[in-house]
Amino acid sequence: MPSTHERTLIIIKPDAIQRNLIFDILGRFERKGLKLVGMKMISIKDTLIRQHYAHHVEKPFFEDLKSFMQSTPVIVMVWQGVEVVRIARQLIGATSGRKADIGTIRGDLSNSMSRNIVHGSDSVEAAKEEVYRFFKEEELFDWHKTDTQHIYAPDE
């Protein structure tokens, strides 16, 4: 992986699964030119939810969040690209679907603060932790994406 290419974790949440939005969400990342290097469907166990949402465990909404995230399997993905964390956050939009800009995933597909379709890492540091929270190294693939020359300039 070139040093300028980052990785980020994206989770397609139960509301998107229930609403058949999987391919719409995947397509937005693909059309942006990002590289999918890992993907799987999982059921999130209590321990993993507590690790991933550690900053929310003591908050009154945590039990609802946990119940929601365990209501169906989720799809976890790792995307790679130049400034991918920032780019993914722009594609996703603001946390609240009602406040997210039209054209973003949440702005187009969500009307809720908590049922907001997708999770994306919020910083490069968080992405590094989150990717390896959900994926083993052997589940991530380093492959040659042939259209990269049409997405990035040689110095990127």
N, C-alpha and C positions, 0 to 999 in steps of 0.2 A: 504494500500500500504506500503510495507516495506520501511524504510527510505532510503535504498540504491537504490530503484527503482525511476527513474525520469520519467517524461512525456515530450513528444515533439510534436509539431504540424507539420504535413506534409500536403502540398496542392498539389494535382495533378492539374496542370495548363491546360488551354485551348488547348495548342498544343498537350499534351498527350491525352486529351479527343478526339480531332479530329483525332488523329493517332491511336486510339484504343489500347492504351498502359496501360490502367487502371490495368488490372489483372497482367501484367508483373511487374508493379511497386509494387502493393500489395504483390505479391509473393516474391519479394526480401526481404521485411521486415518480412514476415512470415517465410521464410526459415532461416533467421538470428535468429529466435527464439523470436522475440519481440512480445509483447501482444497488440492487438488492443483493445482499451477501448472506442473509439468513432469514428463514421464516418457518414458523411452526404453529400449530394450534395446541393449546394447553388448557388445562383446568388449573386455576391458581389456588394453591393450598394456603391455609391460614398463615403458616410461617413466612411464605413468600410475600403475601399481602402485607404482613406486619413489617417486613424488611423494606418493601418497596414504598409503602405509605407510612414509614416511621414518623414522619413529621405531622401526621394526622391522627395517630393512634389515640391520643388523649383528647381529641376533639369530639364534641357531641355527635357529629355526623359520621364518625368512623364506622360504626356498626352497619349503617345503611350503605356506606361505600363498600364495605367488605361483602355484604349480602349481594349487592348489585354486581360486583366484579366476579362473584362466584355463581351468578345466576345462569350463565352459559360458559362454554369454553371461550377463550379469547385468542386472537391471532397476534403473536409477537413477531416483530420483524426488525432486522438491522439493515439500515440504508447507509450508503457510503457516498461521499462526494466532497468537493471543496465547500467549506463552511456549511456542511450539511445540517448541523444543529440549528443554526440561524435560519437557513432556508426552510427546513422542516417546520420550525415554529411559525414562520410566515405563511406557509401553506395551510397549517392547522388553524391559525387565528386565535383570538382571545378566548380565555377559559369559558366564558359565558357565550353560548350560541346566540343569545339575543343581542349581545354587544359586539360579537365578532363581525368583521367586515364581510359584506357580500363578496363572493369569489373565493373565500377561504373554505376549508372543509367544514368547520363549525358554523361559519356564517351562512353557508348554503344548506347544511343538513341538520343543524341542531337548534333547539329553542330553550335549552336548559343550561344551568351552571354545572350540575353534577352528571347529567346524562348527556355528555358532550362528545360522544362518538369515538374519540381517539385520545391517546396519551402520547406525548412526545417529550423526550429529554429536554430539560430547560437550560442546560449549560454543557459545555464540553466535558467538564469534570463529572457532572452527573451522568452524562452519556457513557463515559468509560465504566463507571460503576454499574449502571443499569444494564448495559449490554452483557456483562459477565454475570450479572444476577440471573439473567434468563437464558443465557447461551453458554455452552462449553466452547472452547476454542475450535474443536473439531466439527462443530455445527456451523461454523462460519466459513464461507468460501471465498478464496482469492482467485478470481477468474478475470479473463481479459474481455472487457466490454468493447466491442469493435466500433461503436459510435462515439466513443469518448473524444476523439479528435474533432468531432462536429459539435461537441458540447463545451469543451474547454480549449482555450488557447494553449500553445505549447508551454508557456511559462507559468501556467496554473497547475 
